[in-house]
Amino acid sequence: MVVTGTGACAVCATEKGEPMPLSDRERRELEEIEQSLYAEDPQLEATVTSSDIGVVAMKRISSGVAIGVLGLVVLVAGVVLPSVPVGVVGFLVMLAGGLGAVRGIPVLIVSSRHDRPDRS
């Protein structure tokens, strides 16, 4: 069973992806858990409701690519100014940027799957 959505809009799905609505008791329990989380961390509600996971993923990918390009520039500078330490730093920055960009891809894929309309 897979839970999608939050609050009163939460819907469970069977393994085949068929929607299975929550019972009233389950919905109340889920809302109570949600409210207790918001009470423990007031900023959590603002974060959850204001951020779209697709936007966050795109920002992560964009910043990773920008850092990777910066690392490439530093790497080339290390080659042009025959300086091994500058080249190594450039390579490490480029590697960090690439890893940061790759971390955003699975989040973007999951986000796009949730944005698709149901095939009923």
Sequence and secondary structure as in RCSB ss.txt:
>XXXX:A:sequence
MVVTGTGACAVCATEKGEPMPLSDRERRELEEIEQSLYAEDPQLEATVTSSDIGVVAMKRISSGVAIGVLGLVVL
VAGVVLPSVPVGVVGFLVMLAGGLGAVRGIPVLIVSSRHDRPDRS
>XXXX:A:secstr
 EEES GGG EEE TT  EEE  HHHHHHHHHHHHHHHHH HHHHHHHHH  HHHHHHHHHHHHHHHHHHHHHHH
HHHHHTT HHHHHHHHHHHHHHHHHHHHHHHHHHHHHHHHS    
